[in-house]
Amino acid sequence: MKDADDDQNVGAVVLAYHPDASLVGNVLALVPQVSAIVVVNNSPGAEPEVFEQLRGIAAVEVIDLPGNLGVAAGFNAGMRRVFETGHRYAVIFDQDSTAPPGLVQGLVDAYRSFGAGAGIVGPALRSGVTGHEFRRERGSGIGVRATLISSGALFSREVVERIGLHDEGLFIDYVDHDISLRARRRGLKNLKAFDVVLDHRFGGAVPRRLFGRDFFVADYSPMRQYYMSRNRLVLIRRYGFGAWFWEDLSYMGKAWAKVLLFEGDRPRKVGAFFRGARDGLRYDAKRRDQASGTTS
């Protein structure tokens, strides 16, 4: 989408952490849809081959961070670069998301058609493993949602100037919930564009089979279980028990049933959960990393 019209001026941010070769294909899928792509290398010591390939693609810029600074800092670094180079919109992606043709244009159209009060815009999600659209992602038109996941989220410059960037103190997990809920608190409506679909993978997507039925478990590491537990409590203390919490509680219950029944390394994951809960209660929930409040 290489339109000189400022309303159509979109830059993409792709966050990379020790990526495999599939990242190149996911970036190439974005090339016809945006005017610039910023790949943020958040993986110190990563093998250079993938990033060397990306540097050879026109309109792609690779930013090497000094270490693993976390999801929030990585997305912020890319979004700052997109806005610094004059783009009106930034759309952000995880490395394991694949954008079908027309996805970015669909997000921009949803934002513009909603008009005043539009906040963050996200696509419907389809499993990158099974090819099936998730149940709560089915619909048509535009719906208002309390929270959106990071991957595929479109931010206008106007929205970011109003709500700030991601809270880098959260590091990973619930970073997307936090910025979505902050947008709502500032009077904006987060939009789900149901007619725009993103192929996305959650976690390791490890296959399991029970009673003849195939399913997948995320198999998140103990570190991820720590941050999910900690940041969930931080958000409860910031925003209270809204609709977002009850949706998340249902998800958490199902996820932990899979952890306890089907995943390995259970003692460490359970220990990480309780350490995260302890630290979530100790965390200064009113504090946000100051970097989250600026685009430059």
N, C-alpha and C positions, 0 to 999 in steps of 0.2 A: 504494500500500500504506500506508494511513493507520491503522494499528492502534496502539492505545495500549500494547499489550504490548511491553515493552522488547526482547524477542527479535526483534520484527518492526520495530524502529525504524531505518529506513535513510535516510541522506542520500546524494545523488549529487553527484559533482564532475565537471564537464565543463571541460576545459582548452581555451582558445580562443587561436588565434594567427592574426590577420588572416583571420577566418572569412568564408565566403560565406553566402548566405541559407539554405543547407541546415542550418546549425546550429540555426536556430529549430525546424525540423521534428524534428531529433534530440532537442532538449530537450523538446519537447511529447510525444514518445514516452515519455519518462521520467516525466512528471507523474503518470500514474495508478499508477506503480509504487513511488514513494518518498514520504516525507513532506516532503522539502525538497531543493532543487537549488541548488548553488553553482556558478556559472559564473565561472571565473577568466580574466580578460582579461589575457593575457600578451603583448599586441601594442601597444606604444606607437605612438600616431599612427594607429591603425586608424580606419576610417570608423565613425562612431557609430551608423548606422542599425540594424544587427543588434543591438547591445547595448541600444539604446533599446527595440526590440521585446521583448527578453528581460526587461527591467526591468518591462514591463507584464504579465508572466505571473505569476499568483498562485503563491506558494511558491518563486519563483526569486529568488535574490540574486546580484548581479554584484559581484565583487571586482576592482578595477582595480589591477594591480601597476604599480610605477613604471617598468618597462621590461621587456624580454625577459629574465627571470631564469632561464629554462630550464625544461625539463619537470619535473625533480625539485622545484624550488622552487615551481612552479605547483601541482603536485599536493599538495605539503605544505601550502600556504596554504589550499587548499580543504578538505583533510582536517582540519586543525586547526579550521576553522570548523564543520565537521560535528560533530566531537566536542565542541567547546565548547558547542554548542547541544543537547547531551544525547543524541545518537544513539548507538546501540550499534554500528552498521555504517556504513562508508563504501564506496561503490562508485564507481570512477573510470573516466572515459571520455575518449578523444580526441574532438575535434570531428567527425571523419569516421566515427564509429561510430554505427550505428543499432540500438537495443535493441528487439527484438520484444516483444510482450506476454508477461508472465510470466517474463522473463529474470531480473529481480532476485529474485523469489520463488524461482526455481529455484536461484540461487546460495546464498541463505540456507538453503534446505532441504538443499542438499548439505553446507554447513558444519555444520549442526546434526545431520544424520544420521551424519556421520563420527565425531563425538564428540571425545574427548580426543585431542590431537595434531594437530588440523586447523590448517592455516596459512592461506595466501592461497588464495582460490578463484577460478577463472577459467572462462569459457565456452569451448565449441568455437567456432572461427572460420570464417566463410563470407565469401568475397570479395564486397565491396560492389560490385564492377564486373561480375563474371561471374555471380554468384549461386551459384557452386559451392563446396562445402565443401572446404577444403584437406585433402590426403590424410592427414596425420598428426593431423588433428582429428576423424577419423571414429572412432566407437565408441559405447558405451552405458554408462550408469551413471557411476560416479566412478572416475577413474584418478589415480594419484600421478605428478606431473611434477616434474622438477628446477626448471624455470623456467616462468613464465607471462608473457605480455605485459601491459603496463599496462592497456590498454583493456579494460574489463569486469571488472577484478579487484576482488574484494570483500575488505575488511579488517575484522575485528572490532576493537573497542576493546582486547580482551584481547591479541590478536595484536600490535597496534601497540605496546602497553605493553611487550611482551616483546622485540620486534625493532627498534623505532624506526621513523621515517619514512624517506623516500628520501634518498639521499646527494646533496646539492645540489652538491657539488664535481664530480660527473660531468656535470652540466648537461643532457645529452641523450644518448640511445642507451646501451643496456645498463643504464640506470637500473632497469628492471624485472628484468633478470637479477640485478643486485646484490641487490635487496631479497628476491628469491626465494631466492637462494643463502644469504643471511644467515638467512632463516627456517629453511632446512634445517639450517644450522650450529647453530641454537638448538634443534634437536630437533623441529621441526614438519614436517608433510607438506603440500606444496602440491598442491591438488586441481584436476583438470580435470573439470568437469561436462559430460560429452559430450552429454547430452540438452538442454542449454541452449545456444542458438546465437546468436552476435553477428555482425551484418553489419559488416565492417571493411574499410577501404582502406589499403593499404601504399604509402607514397610517392606519386609522381605518377600511378602506374598508366598509363603512356604505352603506347598500342597499337603493336605491330610485327607484321610478317608475314614468315614464312620458309617456303619450300617449300609454300606453300598453307596453312600453319598459323598461326593468330592466337595471339599471346601478349602479355604485358605486361612492361614494365621499370619499375623503381621510379624511375629517373632522380633519385636523391638528389643534392643539391648538393655541391660540394667541402667545404663546412663540415661537412655530415653525414658525409661520408667520413672527414674528420679525426677527428671524435669517435668514430665506430665503430671506427676503427683504434686510437685511443688507449685507449679504455675497454675494448676487448677485451683488450688487454695488461694493463691494470690488474686486470681480473677474473682473468686467469690467475695473476697474482702473488698475488692474495688467496685464490683458491679452488682453484688447481691445475687439472689436466687431467681433469676429471670427465666424466660423460655429457653435460653441458651443452655442453662444448667441442666434442665430436665432432659433435653435432647442429649446432652453430653453424658448424663448419668446412665441413660439407657445404653449408649455406646460403650461406656466404661464397664458396665456390668457384663456385657457380651464379650468384650475384649479380655477381661480378667478370667472369665470362665474358660476361654481358649488358652490363656497363659497357664492356668492351674491344671488343665486336663491334657493339653497337647504340646506345650512348648518345653524346651529344655532350659537348664540353668534357672530353675524356679526359685531356689532359696535366695540367690543373689537378686533376682528381680523383685521378690517380695521385700527383701531388706531395703532395696533402693526405693520402693514405694513408701515405706514407713519413714525413711530418712527424708525423702522429699516432702512428706506431710509435715514432719517436724520443722523443716526449714521454711516451708510455706507459711506456717504460723508465725515464724520469727521474722520473715521478710518485711521490709518497710514497703507496704503496698502502695503508699502515697507517692513514693519516689519513682520517677521514671528517668532513664538515661536521657540527659539533655540532648543527645544527638537525635532523639525521636521528635524533637520539636522544630526541625529546620530542614529545608531542602537545599541548602547551600553551605 
